[in-house]
Amino acid sequence: MGAFLSVSQGSEEEPRLVVMRYEPATAPAGLSSDSSARASPLTQAESASSRDGMEKMKYDMCGAATMIGAMRAIALLKPNVRVISILCCSENMPDAKAQKPGDVQFAMNGKSIEVINTDAEGRLVLADGLCYARQLEPPTWSMPRP
């Protein structure tokens, strides 16, 4: 989970991997997965975004927020399908320990990722979130390979 963990290196807040499940006893398998970074609007590393785009950084958490809302709707509607939702929640803050352009991170699947621009936090958490999702229940679902 090095790619996911690297995003929060500069933050005092620890990252969280949240797994939400809706599993009716008689349901066939189904899966929904999303990984999303949570970034503080005014606290990104310098190469992350221009000042003009800072107020839009709050939207970095929209994928995770959408999945929380979807899981609530699923629980209320009670469909006969199993759903697993994965959220990688991480805060990207500038600090002496934060990742910098040129750093190399290692994803959960062992692949190395060179950070060219620190605005890649969403892709970094997504890499490890999807790798984690693949491990959950391989016989019951499939995800296309890139």
C-alpha positions, -999 to +999 in steps of 0.1 A: +000+000+000+030+023-006+013+044-032-018+050-010+004+057+021+027+080+003+000+106-003-004+113+034+033+114+043+031+151+050-001+150+071-005+145+108-038+126+099-033+089+093-048+076+060-078+053+063-089+024+041-126+020+045-144-012+034-182-010+034-202-042+027-239-048+020-244-086+020-279-101+020-278-138+030-293-150-003-277-126-027-254-135-056-221-117-058-217-081-070-191-054-065-188-017-067-155-001-059-141+034-057-109+048-043-107+085-037-082+109-021-094+134+005-074+165+000-076+197+021-085+226-002-057+249+009-030+225+018-015+209-012+022+205-021+034+233-044+033+215-077-002+202-070-024+229-083-024+266-092-038+291-068-068+295-092-078+259-087-073+255-050-110+260-041-118+230-064-096+206-045-125+198-022-139+178-051-111+153-048-132+135-022-163+133-044-157+097-054-156+085-018-186+107-008-206+093-037-198+057-026-209+065+009-242+079-004-246+049-028-241+024+001-267+042+022-292+041-007-284+004-012-290-003+025-324+015+024-335-001-009-324-036+002-317-051-032-308-088-033-272-082-045-239-081-026-219-049-028-185-040-015-173-004-015-137+005-009-126+041+000-090+051+003-091+083+024-059+103+026-049+139+033-022+154+011-004+182+030+028+201+024+055+192+049+091+183+050+080+146+049+056+150+020+064+134-013+082+155-039+085+153-076+110+126-084+101+103-055+095+067-063+066+049-045+059+012-046+023+001-051+006-029-034+012-050-065+050-043-064+051-019-093+071+013-089+056+047-096+077+078-101+059+109-088+064+136-115+037+159-102+023+157-067-012+164-081-013+126-088-026+117-053-059+104-067-041+081-091-018+069-063-047+059-040-066+044-068-037+021-077-036+006-043-074+007-038-080-013-070-052-038-061-068-043-027-102-048-043-088-075-065-077-095-035-111-095-018-130-122-036-114-132-069-137-161-077-169-141-076-161-111-097-137-098-123-123-064-133-109-057-167-071-054-168-057-021-182 
